[in-house]
């Protein structure tokens, strides 16, 4: 099976890529994350994904479309979870790229994070797969999360402190008590 693996960042790739290499004939990495803010953070995460893919020996395709205003407009004004819409957008784009790359299946490194909405990953991946005649292969890789922390430190891969979007960064710092304790 040739699998396209949506890669959200280098640290998640340190665990997800080797795990998928053990079960797929070929893996194509794919970086598409227009949710990441600011641009410097986006570039750091893209560089980390490139570095990990080079290290583990897979090709990385990057869709470097970056328009934070357009992304924000697409996820904020609608009822429901912006995270579900964001995950759905990235998995929809991954499914399109899987078809382009001749892959019969796709997955995402998002499934390694204990902070992501795994139900949304499964649901949105299945919807995108059905629209494009592919298989979405979900694997709960959260048990590998501690290893991603170790490997990213060992390999010198940039580790972020929030999911990537402006709103998640704001949520992280909006509580004055957490700001005081973090910078004290």
Protein Blocks (a to p, Z undefined) as FASTA:
>chain_A
ZZddddfbfklmmmmmmmmmmmpfbdcdddddfkbccfklmmmmmmmmmmmmmmnopacd
ddfbdcfklmmmmmmmpgcjfklmmmmmmmmmmmmmmmmnopabdcdfklmpmkbcfklm
mmmmmmmmmmnopacddddfklmmmmmmmmmmmnopacdfbfkiaklmmmmmmpmklmmm
mmZZ
